[in-house]
Amino acid sequence: MVSLPSSPSQQRSALLALLAERAYRLGDFTLASGRRSPHYVNCKPVSLSGTGLALLGRLMLEQVEGEAAAVAGLTLGADPLVSAVALQAALAGRDLDALIVRKEAKGHGTGAWLEGPLPPAGSRITVLEDVVTTGGSALKAVAQLQEAGYAVERVVAIVDRQEGGAEAMEEAGLDLRSLFLLEEVAATAAGLDGAAG
């Protein structure tokens, strides 16, 4: 049986180690934004693992606004995150639903952009994101939620790549809370490589 650390600081350290080991690669990569980078971060090997989900759910929930009725994010990266946070909220006795924002409207039925139990119009929603580079994915999710009549003021990300995303969020009037900066993940990965070598 997997035993999770009990304190938030130990949970953060455990998650950072998982990200450094399973999500980070050093090399030459073309990112979704079209930019080239020596750093590649794919959080899915962590966010789709049981331990990773448990840690992410707890740590991201701490950053969700107290008055939020739901958490939401753009499919596919945010799908496990919104589920994990909603589950951790329920385990903590807090009512918080999960919404998934489609990349395009549903092609049949209601033509919906949003999936999940929709809160009343005007409700506050916190957007979740795995990796923020330019902020484009999170901003797309925010725009769809605002168009649907929801109040969005905060984005919570696993990793901020420190490539302009925080500034783009600030420009859009959003508060970006990142669990980690790319430099932390890269430094931890370098430490792991050093220990293995």
C-alpha positions in Angstrom: 0.0 0.0 0.0 1.3 3.5 -0.9 1.7 5.8 2.0 1.5 9.5 1.2 3.5 12.1 3.2 1.2 13.8 5.7 2.6 17.4 5.8 2.1 19.8 2.8 5.9 20.5 2.6 6.6 16.7 2.4 3.9 16.3 -0.2 5.4 19.1 -2.2 8.8 17.5 -2.1 7.4 14.1 -3.1 5.6 15.7 -6.0 8.6 17.6 -7.1 10.7 14.4 -7.1 8.0 12.7 -9.2 7.9 15.5 -11.7 11.7 15.6 -12.0 11.9 11.9 -12.6 8.8 11.3 -14.8 7.8 14.6 -16.4 11.0 16.4 -17.2 13.4 15.9 -20.1 16.5 17.9 -21.2 17.2 18.0 -24.9 16.0 19.9 -28.0 12.2 20.2 -28.2 9.5 22.0 -30.2 6.7 23.0 -27.8 3.0 23.3 -28.4 3.5 27.1 -28.7 5.9 26.5 -31.6 8.9 27.7 -29.6 12.0 25.6 -29.3 13.4 24.8 -25.9 16.0 22.6 -24.2 13.4 21.8 -21.5 10.4 19.5 -22.0 7.8 19.0 -19.3 4.9 16.5 -19.8 3.0 16.1 -16.6 0.7 13.3 -17.8 3.0 10.4 -16.5 2.6 12.0 -13.1 -1.0 13.3 -13.3 -2.2 9.9 -14.6 -0.4 7.9 -11.8 -2.2 7.1 -8.6 0.4 8.7 -6.3 0.8 11.7 -8.6 -3.0 12.3 -8.6 -3.3 12.0 -4.9 -0.5 14.6 -4.4 -1.7 16.9 -7.1 -5.3 16.8 -5.8 -4.2 17.8 -2.3 -1.7 20.5 -3.3 -3.8 22.1 -6.0 -6.9 22.1 -3.8 -4.9 24.3 -1.3 -4.6 27.0 -4.1 -8.3 26.9 -5.1 -10.3 29.9 -4.0 -12.4 29.2 -0.9 -15.5 30.6 -2.6 -15.1 28.6 -5.9 -18.0 26.4 -6.8 -16.0 24.3 -9.3 -12.6 23.8 -10.9 -12.2 23.6 -14.6 -9.6 23.2 -17.3 -9.0 22.6 -21.0 -9.0 19.0 -22.1 -6.8 16.9 -22.1 -4.1 18.1 -19.7 -6.5 19.3 -17.1 -8.9 16.3 -17.2 -7.2 14.3 -14.4 -6.4 17.5 -12.4 -10.0 18.7 -12.1 -11.1 15.2 -11.1 -8.3 14.8 -8.5 -9.1 18.2 -6.9 -12.9 17.6 -6.8 -12.2 14.2 -5.2 -9.9 15.7 -2.6 -12.4 18.4 -1.9 -15.1 15.8 -1.3 -12.8 13.8 1.0 -12.2 17.1 3.0 -16.0 17.7 3.2 -16.0 20.6 0.7 -18.5 20.9 -2.1 -16.5 21.5 -5.3 -17.4 20.2 -8.8 -15.2 19.5 -11.8 -15.7 20.8 -15.3 -13.9 20.0 -18.5 -13.6 22.7 -21.2 -13.7 21.3 -24.7 -11.2 22.5 -27.4 -14.2 23.0 -29.7 -18.0 22.8 -29.2 -19.6 19.4 -29.1 -20.5 18.5 -32.7 -23.9 17.0 -31.8 -26.6 17.2 -29.1 -26.4 20.5 -27.2 -23.2 21.7 -28.9 -21.8 22.3 -25.4 -18.3 23.7 -24.7 -18.4 22.6 -21.0 -18.8 19.1 -19.6 -19.8 18.4 -16.0 -22.3 19.6 -13.4 -22.7 23.3 -14.3 -23.0 25.7 -11.3 -25.4 28.6 -11.5 -24.3 31.6 -13.7 -22.1 34.0 -11.8 -20.4 31.3 -9.8 -16.7 31.5 -9.2 -14.5 28.9 -11.0 -10.8 28.3 -10.6 -9.0 27.1 -13.7 -6.4 24.3 -13.5 -3.6 23.7 -15.9 -0.7 21.3 -16.1 2.0 23.4 -17.7 1.9 27.1 -18.4 4.2 28.4 -21.2 2.6 31.3 -23.0 -0.7 30.8 -21.1 -2.7 30.1 -24.2 -4.5 27.0 -23.1 -5.5 28.4 -19.7 -6.7 31.6 -21.3 -8.8 29.7 -23.8 -10.5 27.9 -20.9 -11.0 31.1 -19.0 -12.6 32.8 -22.1 -15.1 29.9 -22.5 -16.0 29.9 -18.9 -16.4 33.7 -18.8 -18.5 33.5 -22.0 -20.7 31.0 -20.2 -21.3 33.6 -17.4 -18.8 32.4 -14.8 -16.4 34.5 -12.7 -12.8 33.4 -13.2 -9.9 35.2 -11.4 -7.4 32.5 -10.7 -5.4 29.8 -12.6 -3.6 27.1 -10.7 -0.8 25.3 -12.6 1.5 22.5 -11.8 4.5 24.0 -13.6 5.2 27.6 -14.8 7.8 27.3 -17.6 8.7 31.0 -17.0 8.3 31.9 -20.6 5.7 34.7 -20.4 2.6 32.8 -19.2 2.6 34.6 -15.8 2.7 38.0 -17.5 0.0 37.0 -20.0 -2.2 36.0 -17.0 -1.5 39.2 -15.2 -2.4 41.2 -18.3 -5.7 39.3 -18.5 -6.4 40.2 -14.9 -5.8 36.7 -13.6 -3.9 35.5 -10.6 -1.5 32.6 -11.6 -0.6 30.2 -8.8 2.0 27.6 -9.8 3.1 24.7 -7.6 6.5 24.8 -9.2 8.7 26.9 -11.5 10.5 25.2 -14.3 13.9 26.0 -12.7 12.9 24.0 -9.6 12.0 21.0 -11.6 15.1 21.2 -13.8 17.4 21.6 -10.8 15.8 18.6 -9.1 16.1 16.5 -12.3 19.8 17.6 -12.5 20.3 16.5 -8.9 18.7 13.1 -9.7 20.9 12.6 -12.7 24.0 13.5 -10.7 23.0 11.0 -8.0 22.5 8.3 -10.6 25.8 9.1 -12.5 
